[in-house]
């Protein structure tokens, strides 16, 4: 139930950032209410409804990327943090664990949740333990794998993901981002600005939804998704879109809202590294 | 714009408190989206839309008063505070000002805003100055008036209003509450439990809207409203419903949300005691 007011809050924020005038605001909000009603009636996925809500803002304001400036700021902040975070991982007794935790903590760079949480909080988050942790399963599978597909989440967080990719060893890593801007999700431009091109093959998943909605994705992505030795999914949007998937996935995220925390079965705010079978137990 | 997600949040909270089952939740949320879209299209008043949203919850759950327990707790807490607040007013250099401030501070007892703010915060609020204050106009009109109509806001706050009524001198005070439960607004039962019967004539305004919507009110109330020497309106809901009224009104409230603070022209969180002509300047 809490998703509905939250989505409404997000669309109001997007409309304001896109500088919608009064008429556009009214049309966006009215359209948003109608889309939410339709979504509820048809039991549509949250990420699909969010996609349509964001399209409304683009249609009414012609602003393609209301969060451009925030994404750039987050990437810049994250790049400033990079050397310190990298050093921390390199000096950790378990570098892979430390890198996974860093990538999960990157999830704090979010426009909607934890608005007060800034990069200063990352250090605090890194001291947390994973509420669910499938590190040994991951380590074992990693040792037998070549092709790793990572599903990106937010811009800025991308920089944190670089640190993880650098700890995966010599693998073919494909880093999949959103096709066109949706909220603060990373696009190819954001991934490049984050320096990800140096450590992974960057691709667009083909979709422009807050979570990787397979039905919206490109043929190429779907093939990669089914053939990769390991799929590592970042963030809540991807979790929402893929948690029922039949292919094994490693989900790495911070449980930033109560509905997702409840669904996973962890307290709000915890870091999670888990497979489908570890969840909700 | 911010009113829409806020109303949605309130209706989710009401549905949860009324223990709506999954089917009822879906119907309430879908209906809420449709009502909000209609309200936006028809430029309906926020308080009218809230009334219809709350009706949805009652219809779907048969729970007439989802906030019964919270209202009772707030009244109980306020009654515990009463002696200390009363003493504070009695020992003030300007008792009327202190009583007005106490009545405005009572607005902190709200389920929706300041959820963390408990009665302990009242002392802090009492140290605030009014951001807008028409005390001298009020004092002067009071000296020439007999019939005072007070429009109540939330249950609990009612106890704080008693302190104000006791400082008005020997007047005919009519204290108007909501007809049937709407959110945590005071009803006759709440006013009686707050001890208001001892200091004022209690009436139902006839409406069941979060603000006193004249079109929904009883004939008797509308007569009182137009004939009273002074109308004192408590809280944001009444301000929203009546700020465009042609009859002079004294508005006493805490500006608890940004849209109302912006409309009045004061910073968020400030106490306000103002007439229509003082506002938005």
Boltz contact constraints between the chains, C-beta under 6 A:
constraints:
  - contact:
      token1: [A, 1]
      token2: [B, 12]
      max_distance: 6.0
  - contact:
      token1: [A, 1]
      token2: [B, 25]
      max_distance: 6.0
  - contact:
      token1: [A, 4]
      token2: [B, 8]
      max_distance: 6.0
  - contact:
      token1: [A, 4]
      token2: [B, 29]
      max_distance: 6.0
  - contact:
      token1: [A, 5]
      token2: [B, 5]
      max_distance: 6.0
  - contact:
      token1: [A, 5]
      token2: [B, 8]
      max_distance: 6.0
  - contact:
      token1: [A, 5]
      token2: [B, 9]
      max_distance: 6.0
  - contact:
      token1: [A, 5]
      token2: [B, 12]
      max_distance: 6.0
  - contact:
      token1: [A, 8]
      token2: [B, 4]
      max_distance: 6.0
  - contact:
      token1: [A, 8]
      token2: [B, 5]
      max_distance: 6.0
  - contact:
      token1: [A, 8]
      token2: [B, 8]
      max_distance: 6.0
  - contact:
      token1: [A, 9]
      token2: [B, 5]
      max_distance: 6.0
  - contact:
      token1: [A, 12]
      token2: [B, 1]
      max_distance: 6.0
  - contact:
      token1: [A, 12]
      token2: [B, 5]
      max_distance: 6.0
  - contact:
      token1: [A, 25]
      token2: [B, 1]
      max_distance: 6.0
  - contact:
      token1: [A, 26]
      token2: [B, 40]
      max_distance: 6.0
  - contact:
      token1: [A, 29]
      token2: [B, 4]
      max_distance: 6.0
  - contact:
      token1: [A, 29]
      token2: [B, 40]
      max_distance: 6.0
  - contact:
      token1: [A, 30]
      token2: [B, 37]
      max_distance: 6.0
  - contact:
      token1: [A, 30]
      token2: [B, 40]
      max_distance: 6.0
  - contact:
      token1: [A, 30]
      token2: [B, 41]
      max_distance: 6.0
  - contact:
      token1: [A, 33]
      token2: [B, 33]
      max_distance: 6.0
  - contact:
      token1: [A, 33]
      token2: [B, 36]
      max_distance: 6.0
  - contact:
      token1: [A, 33]
      token2: [B, 37]
      max_distance: 6.0
  - contact:
      token1: [A, 34]
      token2: [B, 37]
      max_distance: 6.0
  - contact:
      token1: [A, 36]
      token2: [B, 33]
      max_distance: 6.0
  - contact:
      token1: [A, 37]
      token2: [B, 30]
      max_distance: 6.0
  - contact:
      token1: [A, 37]
      token2: [B, 33]
      max_distance: 6.0
  - contact:
      token1: [A, 37]
      token2: [B, 34]
      max_distance: 6.0
  - contact:
      token1: [A, 40]
      token2: [B, 26]
      max_distance: 6.0
  - contact:
      token1: [A, 40]
      token2: [B, 29]
      max_distance: 6.0
  - contact:
      token1: [A, 40]
      token2: [B, 30]
      max_distance: 6.0
  - contact:
      token1: [A, 41]
      token2: [B, 30]
      max_distance: 6.0
